């Protein structure tokens, strides 16, 4: 559908003679190939034209779209009994036509995450963007990735030591991305340091309440300047872009 670009895709999705083919393709992909019986695993994190969708899954949004008024939309998000898979496909298409959305997909298995995470060759990072506090319903990784590794996986589940957790999040990814002056405390390296309490550090962000800062981080130093001082933001902004080996001016 997108092979000729976004504008052509919008024409297809608003053409009643071509839309049935798209819906049939979606049915084949999700119901036949993947065995899905619901699209509730896909949750809207942000959608500028429909902020009432944020925090709702596609099944709930399909139910909301069946009602006319704003109050009914919000009230009937939980009434998903009569929603079909086609209703959910049409909801996804409507969101795309409204400019698309940022989403959270609940499709990973915790046992698999644990098995992968504890392997000595696996490093840990986050692909979250910069978050604006209380804006949208983002994935909790934007606030709690590193604290969760230190608090839940190292301290509580004891998958690895705190030292190994730190290595997985500092020197190991720095080496993988060939950032040659980062990730290790060494003369000549960037003075980026985090001081945390290994007995208290924990993530507080959840899928239901994602806008929550982690606990246990007392000091953060970037390029030798304090940006977090005894848990408080100093307002200092000494950070710079970090370019990898492929960068050319």
C-alpha positions in Angstrom: 0.0 0.0 0.0 2.9 2.3 0.8 5.1 1.4 -2.1 4.2 4.6 -4.0 4.4 6.9 -0.9 2.1 8.2 1.7 -0.1 10.4 -0.5 -0.9 7.5 -2.7 -1.6 5.3 0.3 -4.2 7.9 1.6 -5.9 7.8 -1.8 -6.1 4.0 -1.6 -7.5 4.1 2.0 -10.2 6.6 1.1 -11.2 4.8 -2.1 -14.2 2.5 -1.4 -13.3 0.3 -4.4 -9.7 -0.4 -3.1 -10.4 -0.4 0.7 -11.8 -3.9 0.7 -8.5 -5.3 -0.6 -6.7 -3.5 2.2 -9.1 -4.9 4.8 -8.7 -8.4 3.3 -4.9 -8.1 3.5 -5.1 -7.0 7.2 -7.4 -10.0 7.9 -4.9 -12.4 6.3 -1.9 -10.8 8.2 -3.5 -10.6 11.6 -6.1 -13.3 11.9 -4.9 -16.0 9.6 -1.1 -15.6 9.7 -0.7 -14.4 13.3 -3.8 -15.9 14.8 -5.0 -12.6 16.4 -8.5 -12.3 17.8 -8.0 -8.7 19.0 -5.9 -5.7 18.4 -5.9 -4.7 22.1 -2.1 -5.3 22.2 -1.6 -2.0 20.3 -2.0 1.0 22.6 -1.9 4.7 21.4 0.8 6.6 23.1 0.2 9.9 21.4 -2.1 11.2 18.6 -2.3 14.9 18.1 -5.8 15.1 16.5 -7.4 12.6 18.9 -5.9 13.0 22.4 -8.8 11.1 23.8 -7.3 8.0 22.2 -4.1 8.2 24.2 -3.8 5.3 26.6 -6.5 3.4 24.8 -5.9 0.2 22.7 -7.3 -0.3 19.2 -10.1 -2.5 20.4 -11.3 0.3 22.8 -10.9 2.9 20.1 -13.0 0.9 17.7 -15.7 0.8 20.4 -15.4 4.6 20.9 -15.8 5.2 17.2 -19.2 3.5 17.3 -20.7 6.4 19.3 -21.3 10.0 18.4 -20.7 12.4 21.3 -17.5 13.0 23.2 -19.0 11.8 26.5 -20.1 8.6 24.9 -16.7 8.1 23.3 -14.9 8.2 26.6 -17.6 6.3 28.5 -17.8 3.4 26.0 -14.1 2.7 25.6 -14.6 -0.3 27.9 -17.6 -1.6 26.0 -15.7 -3.8 23.5 -18.1 -6.8 23.3 -19.6 -6.0 19.9 -16.4 -4.8 18.3 -15.2 -6.9 15.3 -11.7 -7.2 13.9 -12.8 -5.2 10.9 -13.9 -2.4 13.2 -10.4 -2.5 14.7 -8.7 -2.4 11.3 -10.9 0.6 10.3 -9.9 2.3 13.5 -6.2 1.8 12.7 -6.8 3.2 9.2 -8.6 6.2 10.5 -5.7 6.9 12.9 -3.3 6.7 10.0 -5.4 9.1 7.9 -5.5 11.5 10.9 -1.7 11.7 10.8 -0.6 8.5 12.4 0.2 7.8 16.0 3.0 6.8 18.4 2.1 3.4 19.9 3.0 0.9 22.6 2.8 -2.8 21.5 2.3 -5.4 24.2 3.9 -8.4 22.3 6.9 -9.4 24.3 7.2 -12.3 26.8 8.9 -11.6 30.2 10.6 -15.0 30.3 12.2 -14.4 26.9 13.2 -10.9 28.0 15.0 -12.4 31.1 16.7 -15.1 29.0 18.0 -12.6 26.5 19.0 -9.9 29.1 21.1 -12.2 31.2 23.3 -13.4 28.3 26.8 -12.0 28.7 26.9 -10.8 25.1 23.7 -8.7 25.5 23.9 -5.0 26.4 21.0 -2.8 27.4 19.8 0.6 26.3 16.5 2.3 25.4 15.0 3.6 22.1 12.8 6.0 23.9 12.7 9.6 22.8 12.9 12.6 25.1 9.7 12.8 27.1 7.6 15.8 28.1 6.2 15.2 31.5 2.4 14.4 31.4 2.3 14.6 27.6 0.6 11.5 26.1 0.8 7.9 27.3 4.3 6.8 26.4 6.0 3.5 27.1 7.5 3.5 30.6 10.9 2.8 29.2 11.2 6.6 28.7 11.5 7.1 32.4 12.6 3.8 33.9 14.8 1.6 31.7 18.1 1.9 33.6 16.5 2.0 37.1 14.5 -1.1 36.2 17.6 -3.0 35.2 19.4 -2.0 38.4 16.4 -2.4 40.8 14.3 -5.3 39.4 16.7 -7.4 37.3 19.9 -7.0 39.3 18.8 -6.5 42.9 15.4 -8.2 43.1 15.7 -11.1 40.5 19.5 -11.4 40.8 20.0 -12.1 37.1 23.4 -10.5 37.3 25.4 -8.4 39.7 25.0 -4.6 40.0 28.5 -4.3 38.5 27.5 -6.4 35.5 24.3 -4.4 35.1 26.4 -1.2 35.0 28.7 -2.8 32.4 25.8 -3.8 30.2 24.5 -0.2 30.2 27.8 1.7 29.9 31.1 0.3 28.5 29.5 -2.5 26.6 27.1 -0.4 24.4 29.8 2.3 24.1 32.2 -0.3 22.6 29.5 -1.6 20.3 28.8 1.8 18.9 32.6 2.6 18.9 32.2 5.7 21.1 35.8 5.6 22.1 35.8 8.1 24.9 32.7 6.9 26.7 31.5 4.2 29.0 34.5 3.8 31.3 35.9 5.9 34.2 39.3 6.7 32.8 41.7 9.7 32.4 40.8 11.4 29.1 37.3 10.0 28.8 34.2 12.2 29.0 33.3 13.0 32.6 29.8 11.5 32.5 29.0 9.9 35.9 25.9 8.7 37.8 25.8 8.2 41.5 23.0 5.9 42.7 22.0 3.9 45.8 21.9 0.2 44.7 19.6 -0.6 47.6 17.0 2.0 46.7 17.1 2.5 42.9 13.9 1.5 41.2 11.7 2.5 38.4 8.2 4.0 39.2 6.8 4.4 35.7 4.1 1.9 34.6 2.0 1.4 31.5 -1.0 2.8 33.4 1.0 5.8 34.9 4.1 6.3 32.8 5.0 9.8 33.8 6.9 9.0 37.0 10.6 9.6 37.7 12.7 6.8 39.0 14.1 6.8 42.5 17.6 6.3 43.9 19.6 8.5 41.6 21.3 11.1 43.7 23.8 12.8 41.3 24.3 12.9 37.5 27.4 14.6 36.1 27.6 15.3 32.3 30.9 16.6 31.0 32.0 17.4 34.5 28.9 19.5 35.4 26.2 18.5 37.9 22.8 18.2 36.2 21.2 16.2 39.1 22.3 17.3 42.5 20.9 15.3 45.4 18.0 14.2 43.2 17.1 17.7 42.0 17.6 19.0 38.4 20.1 21.9 38.4 19.0 23.3 35.0 22.5 23.0 33.7 22.7 21.7 30.1 26.4 20.7 29.4 25.5 17.8 27.0 26.5 17.6 23.4 25.6 15.4 20.4 27.7 12.2 20.3 28.8 11.3 16.8 29.6 7.7 15.8 32.4 6.6 13.4 30.2 7.1 10.4 29.8 10.8 10.9 31.3 13.1 8.3 31.2 16.9 8.4 
